[in-house]
Amino acid sequence: MGEGMNTLTGAAIDQSPRRDCLSIAKATSVMFRRLMEYFDPDEADTWLNTEHPDLDGATPISIIAAERGGEVFAIIDSLDGEDFI
């Protein structure tokens, strides 16, 4: 049977949801590693799962899941600035 085929029915399987999940997982991993430059693992996890004012009250993880990770990267990049306490 060909790649992307259901082994039980032989029907084609849409691989895009799997690719989307892998893309989101990769982005989350990259951002978590970046956050580790500033926080310990528990703090980084808390940061990803806490509502953020620069994201209109959404959590960074939900923004990543909505494939808008660039917004989260911008916030992480701003941690390098002088405004970060």
Secondary structure by P-SEA (a helix, b strand, c coil): ccccccccccccccaaaaaaaaaaaaaaaaaaaaaaacccaaaaaaaaaccccccccccaaaaaaaccaaaaaaaaaaccccccc
